[in-house]
């Protein structure tokens, strides 16, 4: 079944999205999403789409597995279908709330009646989106839920005319979105979080790469070069043998 237009999911296709691809994927920093969807075409398709837009995704096709995963792991957002094998999405969210699990829950379902929407929201869900849906809208709702996670809004980082929103996974220069791949976004975030201080190459390698991974000797230099092309040649300062820094 084909998508019904750019960005539309009718199951199973992933449409195009105009959202900025700003990805955070360092140790412990990647926002993780629980996806519980029993359609074995839509589930993997949506998982891939979300992974392209910054998120780590754990996909399960039945309610029992989804609930167990949410009990055992911390997720930025849980996306649940309603009609699931073994346990419905409504039952999952009721079980979570009964255990004081406050993971933000978004229902993604074909059930479009007011009755079902009210039942889902009154049962403890934070949002409700009906299929077919637009990928950009889903991404916007995920960002909004992530910002409200635990009742806290993550601080927007600012240096000069550059802004970086860690929760929304968006960076801007002069108000215009920056299209940054994963490593560039995370390096920029690291430098802006430590603005006014030099960050060593060792610290950058630890933050951007797993201990088991191997990197080319000039990988960080190439990433800095690419960022400077987008942010201005003087935005990121460097001292050989010391590290990199952005001004406060």
QUIWOSUL-V241084 format. One record per helix or strand of 3 or more residues. SS is the DSSP state (H for helix, E for strand). FROM is the first residue (numbers start at 0). TO is the last residue. If there is no record, write none. Layout:
# QUIWOSUL-V241084
ss/from/to
SS/FROM/TO
SS/FROM/TO
This chain:
# QUIWOSUL-V241084
ss/from/to
E/31/35
H/41/50
E/55/59
H/62/71
E/76/79
H/88/97
E/103/108
H/113/121
E/126/129
H/134/146
H/148/150
E/155/158
E/161/164
E/169/172
H/181/192
H/200/207
H/218/230
E/236/238
E/242/244
